[in-house]
């Protein structure tokens, strides 16, 4: 767990600058079809710098931002701490520190692949109110697109810790099936992403697997990313195929 926490240390600024939010159509769906509102209390687990928390807050939800990494959590606090609907919590997926049956909903955006599935499931059961729901969310690159294939190849070449996007998660991944015990639903929302050269580079540097300045091969890695941007940008904007995917359901009672 300690090694996992360190992977995002020193990356908070790049995360804020380069990481995208989630599809607006998805957020509208949460409000209109899933009932997210001013009455909804959410535990956003692995909330990082608050990318998804910000969208939850715009719906009026009360959000506990559960984040173990100090750099990431402090960046969220800089943005949201003064908001009365946001509570920053130093906690983990298996030890949120929240009281029993404290929340209506658990969300995890771009984070579930880091969790111990069994321990997270147990903690969700503890903190959720009866009939509470869990939403596991990712931005997923369109791997039929040449840009994303070539980005993958660069990470594979230069970044020894790279295991695939989103920690190697696949659609209907076994870890998701195990967590929900097979009882879940899936939705996908088209969400193409647009980057300038700066935000494209910072998106790459925000990855837990990414090389940092001073690492062996960093300059070559950076040049490969810049060359990729030059190849695919149009009038200073690079567009990346992507969708927001969500797996959601209620945990089985015992």
C-alpha positions, 0 to 999 in steps of 0.5 A: 500500500505504501508503494502505491501511495508514493506513485502519485507523490509529486504529480498533483500539479500535472494531474490538475493540468492534464487529467480530464473530467468525466463526460457531461452526458454521464453527469446529467445521467447521474442527476436525471436517471440515478437521482444524484441531488442535494440530498445525496451523500457521496464517499468518493474513494481515491478522490485525488485532486478532486476531478470527479468530486468537483462534478458531484459538487456541481450537482449539489451532492455532499462529498467526502473526498477520501484520499490517502496521498498527501500531495493529491489530497492537499490539492483538492483541499486548496480547491474545495476546502472552503465549500461547505459540501466538501469534506476532505478525509485522509483515508484508504479504500479499505479504511475510510474512517467514515462512520457506519451507514454514513453515505448513500453512494460510493464512487470511485473514479479512475481508482478502483484498479488500485484497490484490494477488491475484498477489503474495499467491498467490505468497507463499502458495505460498512459505510453505505446506508441500506440500499446504497449504490456503488459506481466505478468510473473510468475515462477509457481510451479508444484503442482502435485509434492510432494515436492511442496505440502509439501512445501505448507503445511509447509508455511500454518502451520508456516506462518500466512500471506501465501495465496498461491504461487504468492498471490494465483494467479490461471491460467487465474485468474479473475484479469488477465482477468479483466486487459486485458478485456478478450483479451490476450494470454498465453504461458508456458515454462518448467523451473525446478529449482535446489537448494542447501540447502542454496539457497532452504532455502533462496528462502523460506525466500525471500517470503513476507509471510515468518517468519523472524529470531526472529519471533515466531516459526522461528526455528521450521519453519527453521527445517521443511524446512531443513528436507524437503530438506534432504528428496528430495535432490539428491547428494546435489541438490534439483530439483523443478518442475516449469514453466515460465508462461506469459500472454500477449496482448494489452490493448483495446483502448477507 
